[in-house]
């Protein structure tokens, strides 16, 4: 029987489905020789993302500095795994591209495609939510990326609005999925069982230490879809224990107030994903064929019940939204990082960039 935990708090690489073989040459030349750094985009306990311009071409990139040692442990293998996943997804237009890699004494630096539109999280908390026609386009693109990953037996395991970027801000551009630090490859060593991810978006089977599958990602797609059409988070509680309970019991509010401006097809789509049994969730391909993603927007459930639009502060103050961001830290496993929660980074148009959420 597979050991549930090792003494260092992590599941072994073989059991976790980590990849180790990378094709990208990791240069040891100083990055300053080829790039000009023009600002910092995000900072966490174990990672910093900086905007940079390639001197030879003038192209803008996001340079992600990942520490090779974290909490006294050598994490170089984890960084190589993330690189290997990005390489496998290189021909996926919905995944951020890996352009180059550099290494210093303390960091491995991933030079990533720059996404200037910021996170779709911005659209979840905006005073004016996106119309469903825009939402369905974004969700369809996200599913195209997820389907491509799943075709290679890769699962992301940390899909959330903060890890879905846009190529431009307004009008919303195309989807770019980022942050593959928790991704795993299925089928490498029997069943995959790990408790990891961001609690608000994680599937019940992960919380219950049951086998992980591609359906675990589809649960997260359901959560993101709920947030985009309602401006609310379906499972977040007053504390992490309440959040865990809401997820494990699938406590979802489909009330007239929350969905007063949401079409019946949208509700049907979300309901089909937010089910406890993984085998009952549709695949990414089946989701793409759902009528909500292929038909014009339908009438809302109860237009006459539409509530007054709440501002971001009012929405954030209740139990249906995340508490203020706590100290940023590496969320390699939310049992090891119990304070990990939804994190908020607002970038202006110039500073918005691809980052992987490893903060």
C-alpha positions in Angstrom: 0.0 0.0 0.0 1.3 3.4 -0.8 2.4 5.5 2.1 0.1 8.5 2.7 2.8 10.9 3.7 6.6 11.0 3.9 8.3 12.6 6.8 9.1 15.7 4.7 5.4 16.2 4.1 5.4 15.3 0.4 4.5 12.3 -1.7 7.5 10.7 -3.5 8.2 11.8 -7.1 7.2 8.5 -8.6 3.9 8.4 -6.8 3.2 12.0 -7.6 3.7 11.6 -11.3 6.6 14.1 -11.6 8.4 14.5 -14.9 12.2 14.9 -14.9 13.3 14.9 -18.5 13.6 18.4 -20.1 14.7 19.4 -23.6 15.2 23.1 -23.0 18.8 24.1 -22.5 19.2 25.8 -19.1 21.7 28.6 -19.6 24.1 29.7 -16.9 24.8 33.0 -18.6 23.6 36.0 -16.7 20.1 37.0 -17.9 21.1 40.7 -17.9 23.2 39.9 -21.0 20.2 39.1 -23.1 17.3 40.8 -21.3 16.4 44.1 -19.8 14.2 44.0 -16.7 11.5 46.6 -16.6 9.5 45.9 -13.5 8.3 43.4 -10.9 5.0 41.6 -11.6 4.5 39.5 -8.5 6.4 38.3 -5.5 6.0 35.3 -3.1 7.9 33.4 -0.6 9.6 31.1 -3.1 9.1 32.9 -6.4 9.4 36.3 -8.1 8.0 37.2 -11.5 9.6 40.1 -13.4 8.7 41.8 -16.7 11.6 41.7 -19.1 12.4 42.6 -22.7 14.6 40.5 -24.9 17.3 42.8 -26.2 17.8 41.0 -29.5 14.1 41.1 -30.5 12.4 43.6 -28.3 9.8 41.0 -27.3 8.3 41.2 -23.8 8.4 38.2 -21.5 7.7 37.3 -17.9 10.7 35.9 -16.1 9.8 33.6 -13.2 12.5 33.2 -10.6 12.0 29.9 -8.7 14.1 29.1 -5.7 15.9 25.8 -5.9 15.7 25.3 -2.1 12.5 25.7 -0.2 12.0 25.1 3.5 15.5 23.6 3.5 14.7 21.1 0.8 16.2 20.8 -2.6 13.4 21.6 -5.1 15.3 21.6 -8.3 13.4 18.5 -9.4 10.1 20.3 -8.9 11.2 23.1 -11.2 12.4 20.6 -13.9 9.0 19.0 -13.7 7.3 22.3 -14.3 9.6 22.8 -17.3 8.8 19.3 -18.7 5.1 19.9 -18.5 5.4 23.2 -20.3 7.4 21.5 -23.0 4.7 18.8 -23.4 2.2 21.6 -23.8 4.3 23.6 -26.2 1.9 23.2 -29.1 -1.1 24.0 -27.0 -2.2 27.6 -27.8 -4.2 27.8 -24.5 -1.1 27.3 -22.4 1.6 29.9 -21.7 4.8 29.1 -23.7 8.2 28.4 -22.2 10.7 30.6 -24.2 14.0 29.9 -22.3 15.5 28.9 -19.0 18.4 30.2 -17.0 20.0 29.1 -13.8 21.9 30.9 -11.0 23.3 29.7 -7.7 19.9 30.1 -6.0 17.2 30.1 -8.7 16.0 28.6 -12.0 14.5 31.3 -14.1 11.7 30.4 -16.6 11.3 32.9 -19.4 7.6 32.7 -20.2 5.2 34.1 -22.7 3.8 37.5 -21.6 0.0 37.8 -21.2 -0.9 41.5 -20.9 -4.5 41.0 -20.0 -4.1 39.9 -16.5 -6.2 37.3 -14.7 -9.8 36.4 -15.4 -10.2 36.8 -11.6 -10.4 40.5 -12.4 -13.6 39.8 -14.3 -15.0 37.7 -11.4 -14.9 40.7 -9.0 -15.6 43.5 -11.4 -18.6 45.7 -10.8 -19.9 44.6 -14.2 -19.6 40.9 -14.9 -18.9 39.8 -18.4 -21.9 38.9 -20.6 -22.5 35.2 -21.0 -21.4 35.3 -24.7 -17.9 36.4 -23.5 -17.9 33.9 -20.6 -18.7 31.0 -22.8 -15.9 31.9 -25.2 -13.4 32.0 -22.3 -14.6 28.8 -20.8 -14.6 27.0 -24.2 -10.9 28.1 -24.7 -10.0 27.0 -21.1 -11.6 23.6 -21.9 -9.6 23.4 -25.1 -6.4 23.8 -23.1 -7.5 21.3 -20.4 -8.5 18.8 -23.1 -5.1 19.1 -24.7 -3.4 18.5 -21.3 -5.6 15.5 -20.5 -4.8 14.0 -23.9 -1.2 13.7 -22.6 -2.4 12.3 -19.3 -1.5 15.6 -17.6 -3.7 17.1 -14.9 -3.2 20.7 -13.8 -4.6 20.4 -10.2 -4.6 24.1 -9.5 -7.0 25.6 -12.0 -8.5 28.8 -10.7 -9.2 32.3 -12.0 -5.8 33.5 -10.8 -4.1 31.0 -13.0 -6.1 31.8 -16.2 -4.6 34.8 -17.9 -5.7 36.8 -20.9 -3.7 38.1 -23.9 -5.4 41.5 -23.5 -7.6 43.1 -20.9 -10.4 44.9 -22.7 -12.1 43.5 -24.6 -10.9 40.2 -23.0 -8.3 38.4 -25.2 -7.6 34.7 -25.4 -7.0 32.3 -22.6 -3.5 31.3 -21.4 -3.3 28.7 -18.6 -0.4 29.2 -16.2 1.1 27.7 -13.0 2.0 24.0 -13.5 3.9 23.6 -10.3 1.3 21.2 -8.9 0.5 19.4 -12.2 1.0 15.7 -12.4 1.1 13.0 -15.0 -1.3 10.2 -14.5 -0.6 6.5 -15.0 3.1 6.6 -14.1 2.9 4.7 -10.8 -0.6 3.3 -10.2 -3.2 5.5 -8.6 -2.3 9.1 -7.9 -3.3 10.3 -4.4 -2.2 13.6 -3.0 -3.8 16.4 -1.0 -2.8 19.5 -2.8 -4.1 22.6 -4.5 -6.1 25.6 -3.4 -8.9 24.6 -1.0 -11.6 26.8 -2.6 -11.2 25.2 -6.0 -10.1 21.7 -5.2 -12.2 18.6 -5.9 -13.8 16.5 -3.1 -11.8 13.4 -4.0 -8.5 15.3 -3.4 -9.7 16.4 0.0 -10.7 12.9 0.8 -7.4 11.4 -0.4 -9.1 9.4 -3.1 -7.7 8.8 -6.5 -7.0 11.8 -8.7 -8.1 11.8 -12.3 -8.8 14.2 -15.2 -12.2 14.7 -13.6 -10.5 16.6 -10.8 -9.7 19.4 -13.2 -13.2 19.5 -14.5 -14.5 20.2 -11.0 -12.3 23.3 -10.9 -13.7 24.4 -14.3 -17.1 24.2 -12.7 -16.0 26.5 -9.9 -14.5 29.0 -12.3 -17.7 29.0 -14.4 -19.8 29.6 -11.3 -17.6 32.6 -10.4 -17.6 34.1 -13.9 -21.4 34.1 -14.2 -22.3 35.1 -10.6 -19.3 37.1 -9.2 -19.4 34.8 -6.2 -17.2 31.9 -5.0 -19.3 28.8 -4.4 -17.5 27.0 -1.6 -15.3 29.5 0.3 -16.2 29.7 4.0 -15.4 31.9 6.9 -12.3 29.7 7.5 -10.6 26.8 5.8 -12.5 24.2 7.8 -15.8 25.6 6.6 -14.4 25.7 3.0 -13.4 22.0 3.3 -16.9 21.1 4.6 -18.6 23.0 1.8 -16.5 21.2 -0.8 -16.8 17.7 0.6 -20.6 18.1 1.0 -21.0 19.9 -2.3 -22.8 22.8 -0.7 -23.6 24.9 -3.7 -26.1 27.8 -3.8 -28.2 27.8 -7.0 -30.8 30.2 -5.5 -32.7 32.8 -7.5 -30.6 35.6 -6.1 -27.2 34.2 -7.0 -28.4 33.1 -10.5 -31.0 35.8 -11.2 -29.1 36.9 -14.3 -27.8 33.5 -15.3 -29.3 31.4 -18.1 -30.7 27.9 -17.5 -28.1 26.4 -19.8 -25.3 28.0 -17.7 -26.9 26.5 -14.5 -27.1 23.1 -16.2 -23.4 23.3 -17.2 -22.2 24.1 -13.7 -24.5 21.5 -12.1 -23.0 18.8 -14.3 -19.5 19.6 -13.1 -20.0 20.3 -9.4 -21.0 16.7 -8.5 -19.2 14.7 -5.9 -18.5 11.5 -7.9 -15.7 12.1 -10.4 -17.1 9.5 -12.8 -20.3 11.5 -13.1 -18.6 14.6 -14.4 -18.3 15.1 -18.2 -14.9 15.1 -19.8 -13.4 18.3 -21.3 -14.5 17.2 -24.7 -18.1 16.5 -23.5 -18.1 19.9 -21.8 -17.1 21.7 -25.0 -20.1 20.1 -26.8 -22.6 21.3 -24.1 -25.3 23.5 -25.6 -24.3 26.5 -23.3 -20.9 26.7 -25.1 -22.3 26.3 -28.6 -25.6 28.2 -28.6 -26.5 31.9 -28.3 -27.1 33.1 -24.7 -30.5 32.0 -23.3 -33.0 34.0 -21.2 -32.1 34.2 -17.5 -33.9 32.2 -14.9 -35.6 35.1 -13.1 -34.8 38.5 -14.6 -37.3 40.2 -12.3 -35.4 39.0 -9.3 -32.1 40.5 -10.4 -30.5 42.0 -7.3 -28.7 45.3 -7.2 -25.1 45.0 -8.3 -22.8 44.8 -5.3 -19.4 46.5 -5.4 -16.2 44.4 -4.8 -16.0 45.4 -1.1 -19.6 44.3 -0.4 -19.1 41.0 -2.2 -15.8 40.3 -0.5 -17.3 40.9 3.0 -19.7 37.9 3.0 -19.2 34.2 3.2 -19.4 33.9 -0.5 -16.1 35.4 -1.2 -12.5 34.9 0.0 -11.0 36.6 3.0 -8.3 39.2 2.3 -5.1 37.6 1.0 -2.9 36.2 3.6 0.9 36.1 3.6 1.9 34.7 0.2 3.7 31.4 0.3 4.5 28.4 -1.9 1.4 26.3 -2.2 3.0 23.0 -3.0 0.5 21.2 -0.7 -2.2 22.9 1.2 -1.8 20.5 4.2 1.8 21.8 4.4 0.6 25.3 3.7 -2.7 25.5 5.6 -3.0 29.3 5.2 -3.0 29.1 1.4 -6.1 30.8 0.0 -7.3 32.6 -3.1 -4.8 35.3 -3.8 -5.4 38.6 -5.4 -2.9 40.5 -7.6 -4.1 43.5 -9.5 -1.9 44.6 -12.4 -2.4 47.7 -14.5 -2.4 47.2 -18.3 1.3 47.7 -18.6 2.3 45.4 -15.7 -0.2 42.6 -16.2 1.8 39.5 -17.0 1.9 35.7 -17.0 2.7 34.3 -13.6 2.1 30.9 -12.3 0.5 31.5 -8.9 3.3 29.9 -7.0 3.0 32.6 -4.4 
